[in-house]
């Protein structure tokens, strides 16, 4: 008899798991049913700011595989269908058709939870006014574009200065909006140390974005017609024709919580290395709804990124299909941009190292992305953390122009290999004047970190 695999969520993890399982087992051995509450599958949520800003011309360019393509591979994909309950003891899920309201139960042999994350939407006065948008799905992006096309003015306020907030601020500037960013922290990009975040703020101010730091949003003022009119903080009011929320996301795990499945301290599902939910042989989870092992600190973290989500799906599908695969963990690598400024980080920040009880040294170097004499050489700042006595690399942050961002991958590989900064100095990296100085900026930082470690021994 064939088994039935039920997947909750039809984006990166869910469809990767379904597709990989189908490659390994045909329909006679494995029936696959995917429930997706929205109208799109297998799309790049990370690309939404670039679609809104006009870098990407069409929404469908962000879709990697259409529902029809999935169905052609004998995957029973049901759009606009939401799972409302998981009955672990009976091995079944309750689902509801969002268009008709019809509801029913479906039994499963294997279950994949790929519910993703939800944007933080604090219960503030006016938060549900027309013109206030989170940006997490293609439907969200479409709704935002609709507001931008109908807006009566060109004043935009972005609440929050994380990756989405910064990228949306750039997108709105490109669309001709007067943009104010309101941030509760001292600097944008809290995934960086404040001294590196200050470089991002300087660049944003230079492109015309007003950055308001250390501001607590108290509510949103609405006009008589119900549309948003301003963002109100504890100290001032900022007029707005459109508001974008970039405050961050939480794991979407209410279904799992109600079903009694194990959650970590950040609210994400806890899984083993095979991405199986702990304590449940036939339930799997991956993507933005799970917590993962940080290979540097040894702690569980919630790191919502599409790179991890796709890998999780591949691993889950392989294991359900009869193979064997594991996800060892992450080092926390991320990269973004603000117009021409590239921003990247991997490993631990200073406060992460402190929280983990690690003794460390930090160094910061100024360099260029090319040989200094080569045309268009541009500045780059690299900050590096190393363990005080061992010299083990703990983290790196890079802010600079063209070619700066992807240099973080050097540090990401070194972190995964548990290299010391001294070992890093001898890495055989590519060199030519158009691409790098003879000593790459990452290696210059490693050399300086070696000296700092020796001084502290």
ABEGO torsion letter per residue (X at the ends): XBBBBBBBEABAAAAAAAAAAAAABBAAABBBBBBBABABBGBBAAAAAAAAAGABABAAAABABBAAAAAAAGBBBBBGBBBABBBAAAGBBBBBBAAAGBBBBBBBABBBBBAEBBBBBBBBBGAABBGBBBBABAAAAAAAAAAAAABABABBBBBEABAAAAAAAAAAAAAGBBBBBBBABABBGAABBAAAAAAAAAAAAAAGBBBBBGBBBAEBBBBAAGBBABBBBAABBBBBABBBBAAEBBBBAAAAAAAGBBBBAAGBBBBBAAGBBBGBAABBBBEAABBBBBAAAGBBBBBBBAAAAAAAAAAAAAAAAGBBBBBAEBAGBBBBBBEABBBBBBEBBAAAAAAAGBBBBBBBBBBBABBAABBGBBBBBBBBBBBAAAGBBAEBBBBBBBGAAAAAAAAAAAAAAGBBAAAAAABBBBBBAAABBABBAAAAAAAAAAAAAAAAX
